[in-house]
Amino acid sequence: MENKISVVIRTYNEQKHIRDVLESLKSQTYTNYEVIILDSESSDQTLKIASEYDVRIEHIKKKDFNYSYASNKCVEYATGDIVCFLSGHSVPVKNTYLQDTNDIFKNEKIGACYGDVIALPDGSLTEKGFNRLGYIKNKIKGYKNEIKLETEIHPGIFSCSNASARRELLLRHPFAEELGRGGEDIEVAYRIIQEGYYIACVPDLLVMHSHGSGFFKFLKEFKAWRMMWVDVQRYINEEKNESKNLDN
């Protein structure tokens, strides 16, 4: 079965890597896809570069941006069966990236999937070391058929720098505006799992993605990610409590 895949890319001043992203997509062996760029008033050459490719460009105000709002707009504009989230600096490594994504969703019990990341060539030494070790660790675990079917949320699950989901599920479970600064993807993963679907972790669904963060900045970002995880758990628990109160 060939699903139509909508590749959605949120951008703001991504001129450094957007061409690499679009060239990788252009070289894909899978052809039943569209590319939608949602731009937040870039002031560099992002849109000029993007206009050289077969992409659809949509716009939101920079002042309106948060991760949840932008992702929900991407889902709204998508016309495919599967929505694939990449950032403006997430470069698929293999030209079978979209074919592999389509193959994953042949299993009707998989609601969403996400892959691994390694650093871009201009990434910091810290990012290169940390991301490479994470990828190797997942490979060593020896997931059956290179896929781990997950039924519990954790930090990093369904990270939307490299993730895909069935559009029908994303329409039923939009990204929470309250978590618009981060962690909204984990909460969506939770809701997809609650519907009885698996989240597939696929290490070889690989992209190059990094921010050029040195050791101390990376450490600060890592701490922020941990706090984000706490916020997501709190949000989910509050939702559970509200549901219980309504049932009583």
C-alpha positions as CSV (number, residue, x, y, z in Angstrom):
1,M,0.0,0.0,0.0
2,E,1.3,3.4,-1.0
3,N,0.2,6.1,1.5
4,K,0.5,9.7,0.4
5,I,3.0,11.3,2.8
6,S,2.9,15.0,3.6
7,V,6.4,16.1,4.7
8,V,5.9,19.2,6.8
9,I,8.8,21.5,7.7
10,R,8.5,24.4,10.2
11,T,11.0,27.2,9.2
12,Y,12.4,30.4,10.6
13,N,15.7,31.6,9.1
14,E,16.8,28.1,8.0
15,Q,18.9,29.2,5.0
16,K,21.9,27.3,6.3
17,H,20.4,23.8,5.8
18,I,17.1,24.0,4.1
19,R,18.6,23.3,0.7
20,D,20.2,20.1,2.1
21,V,16.8,19.1,3.5
22,L,15.0,19.7,0.2
23,E,17.8,18.0,-1.9
24,S,17.5,14.9,0.3
25,L,13.7,14.9,-0.2
26,K,14.1,15.4,-4.0
27,S,16.4,12.3,-4.2
28,Q,13.9,10.0,-2.5
29,T,13.0,6.7,-4.2
30,Y,9.4,7.1,-2.9
31,T,7.4,9.5,-5.1
32,N,3.9,9.7,-3.5
33,Y,4.6,12.7,-1.3
34,E,4.2,16.4,-1.0
35,V,6.4,18.9,0.9
36,I,4.8,21.8,2.8
37,I,6.9,24.5,4.4
38,L,5.3,26.5,7.2
39,D,7.3,29.7,7.6
40,S,7.3,32.1,10.5
41,E,8.4,35.3,8.7
42,S,11.9,34.3,7.8
43,S,14.1,37.3,7.1
44,D,17.0,35.4,5.4
45,Q,17.1,33.4,2.1
46,T,15.0,30.5,3.4
47,L,12.0,31.2,1.2
48,K,14.0,32.1,-1.8
49,I,15.8,28.8,-1.6
50,A,12.6,26.9,-1.0
51,S,10.9,28.4,-4.0
52,E,13.5,26.7,-6.2
53,Y,11.9,23.3,-5.3
54,D,8.5,21.7,-5.8
55,V,7.1,22.7,-2.4
56,R,4.0,24.4,-1.0
57,I,4.8,27.4,1.2
58,E,2.4,28.5,3.9
59,H,2.9,31.4,6.4
60,I,2.2,32.2,10.0
61,K,3.1,35.3,12.0
62,K,6.3,35.0,14.0
63,K,4.5,36.4,17.0
64,D,1.9,33.5,16.8
65,F,4.5,30.8,16.7
66,N,4.7,28.0,19.2
67,Y,5.5,24.4,18.5
68,S,1.9,23.2,19.0
69,Y,0.3,25.9,16.9
70,A,2.7,25.5,14.1
71,S,2.4,21.7,14.1
72,N,-1.4,21.9,14.1
73,K,-1.3,24.2,11.1
74,C,1.0,21.8,9.3
75,V,-1.5,19.0,9.9
76,E,-4.3,21.2,8.7
77,Y,-2.5,22.0,5.4
78,A,-1.4,18.4,4.8
79,T,-3.4,16.3,2.3
80,G,-1.6,13.0,2.9
81,D,-2.5,9.9,4.9
82,I,0.8,10.2,6.8
83,V,2.3,13.4,8.2
84,C,6.0,13.4,8.4
85,F,7.6,16.1,10.6
86,L,11.1,17.4,9.8
87,S,12.7,20.6,11.0
88,G,14.5,23.0,8.6
89,H,17.8,21.4,9.7
90,S,16.7,17.7,9.7
91,V,18.4,16.1,6.7
92,P,17.3,12.5,5.9
93,V,20.4,10.4,5.5
94,K,19.0,7.7,3.1
95,N,17.2,8.1,-0.2
96,T,14.8,5.4,1.1
97,Y,13.7,7.5,4.1
98,L,10.1,8.0,2.8
99,Q,9.9,4.5,1.4
100,D,10.9,3.1,4.8
101,T,8.3,5.4,6.5
102,N,5.6,4.1,4.2
103,D,6.6,0.5,4.9
104,I,6.3,1.1,8.7
105,F,2.6,2.1,8.4
106,K,1.7,-1.1,6.6
107,N,1.3,-2.4,10.2
108,E,-2.2,-1.0,10.9
109,K,-1.4,-1.1,14.7
110,I,1.3,1.5,14.3
111,G,-0.1,5.0,14.8
112,A,3.2,6.9,14.7
113,C,6.9,6.4,14.4
114,Y,10.1,8.3,15.0
115,G,13.8,7.8,14.1
116,D,17.2,8.6,15.4
117,V,19.4,11.6,14.8
118,I,23.1,12.2,14.3
119,A,24.7,15.6,14.2
120,L,25.1,17.6,11.0
121,P,28.6,18.1,9.7
122,D,28.8,21.5,11.3
123,G,27.5,20.3,14.6
124,S,29.5,20.7,17.7
125,L,31.8,17.9,19.0
126,T,29.4,17.5,22.0
127,E,26.5,17.0,19.7
128,K,28.4,14.6,17.5
129,G,29.5,12.5,20.4
130,F,26.1,12.4,22.3
131,N,24.0,11.7,19.2
132,R,26.3,9.1,17.8
133,L,26.4,7.3,21.1
134,G,22.6,7.3,21.3
135,Y,22.3,5.9,17.8
136,I,24.9,3.2,18.5
137,K,23.1,2.3,21.7
138,N,19.8,1.8,19.9
139,K,21.5,-0.3,17.3
140,I,23.2,-2.5,19.9
141,K,19.9,-3.2,21.6
142,G,19.1,-5.2,18.5
143,Y,15.4,-4.3,18.1
144,K,13.5,-7.1,16.3
145,N,13.4,-6.2,12.6
146,E,15.1,-2.9,13.5
147,I,11.8,-1.6,15.1
148,K,10.7,-1.3,18.7
149,L,7.0,-1.1,19.3
150,E,6.4,1.2,22.3
151,T,3.4,1.5,24.5
152,E,4.8,3.8,27.2
153,I,5.9,7.4,26.8
154,H,9.4,8.6,27.7
155,P,11.6,11.6,26.9
156,G,12.3,11.8,23.2
157,I,9.4,9.6,22.0
158,F,7.9,10.9,18.8
159,S,10.3,13.9,18.6
160,C,9.0,16.0,15.7
161,S,12.4,16.8,14.3
162,N,12.1,13.3,12.8
163,A,8.7,11.7,13.2
164,S,5.6,10.6,11.4
165,A,2.0,9.8,12.3
166,R,-1.3,9.0,10.7
167,R,-3.1,12.3,9.9
168,E,-6.4,11.0,11.1
169,L,-4.9,10.5,14.6
170,L,-3.3,14.0,14.6
171,L,-6.7,15.5,13.7
172,R,-8.3,13.7,16.6
173,H,-5.4,14.5,19.0
174,P,-4.1,18.0,18.1
175,F,-0.9,19.3,19.8
176,A,-1.7,20.9,23.1
177,E,-1.3,24.7,23.0
178,E,-0.5,24.6,26.7
179,L,2.7,22.7,25.9
180,G,3.7,24.9,23.0
181,R,7.2,25.5,24.3
182,G,8.1,21.8,24.0
183,G,6.9,18.4,25.0
184,E,3.8,18.6,23.0
185,D,4.9,15.7,20.8
186,I,5.2,13.4,23.9
187,E,1.6,14.3,24.9
188,V,0.4,13.4,21.4
189,A,2.2,10.1,21.6
190,Y,0.5,9.4,24.9
191,R,-2.9,10.0,23.3
192,I,-2.1,7.8,20.3
193,I,-1.0,5.0,22.6
194,Q,-4.3,5.4,24.6
195,E,-6.2,4.7,21.4
196,G,-4.5,1.3,21.3
197,Y,-1.8,2.1,18.7
198,Y,2.0,1.5,19.0
199,I,4.6,4.2,18.6
200,A,7.4,2.6,16.5
201,C,11.0,3.5,17.4
202,V,13.1,3.0,14.2
203,P,16.8,3.8,14.7
204,D,17.6,3.5,11.0
205,L,15.0,6.1,10.1
206,L,17.9,8.5,10.4
207,V,18.3,12.2,10.0
208,M,21.2,14.6,10.5
209,H,20.0,17.2,13.0
210,S,21.9,19.5,15.4
211,H,22.1,23.1,16.6
212,G,25.8,23.8,16.9
213,S,25.5,23.8,20.7
214,G,28.8,23.6,22.6
215,F,29.2,21.7,25.8
216,F,27.7,24.2,28.3
217,K,24.8,25.2,26.0
218,F,24.1,21.6,25.3
219,L,24.0,20.9,29.0
220,K,21.6,23.7,29.5
221,E,19.4,22.4,26.7
222,F,19.5,18.9,28.2
223,K,18.3,20.2,31.6
224,A,15.5,22.0,29.8
225,W,14.5,18.8,28.1
226,R,14.3,17.1,31.5
227,M,12.1,19.8,32.9
228,M,9.9,19.6,29.8
229,W,9.4,15.9,30.6
230,V,8.3,16.8,34.1
231,D,5.9,19.4,32.7
232,V,4.4,16.9,30.2
233,Q,3.8,14.3,33.0
234,R,2.1,17.0,35.1
235,Y,-0.1,18.0,32.3
236,I,-1.2,14.4,31.6
237,N,-1.8,13.7,35.2
238,E,-4.0,16.9,35.5
239,E,-6.0,15.8,32.5
240,K,-6.5,12.3,34.1
241,N,-7.7,13.9,37.3
242,E,-10.1,16.1,35.5
243,S,-11.5,13.1,33.7
244,K,-11.9,11.2,36.9
245,N,-13.7,14.1,38.5
246,L,-16.1,14.3,35.6
247,D,-16.9,10.6,35.8
248,N,-17.7,10.8,39.6
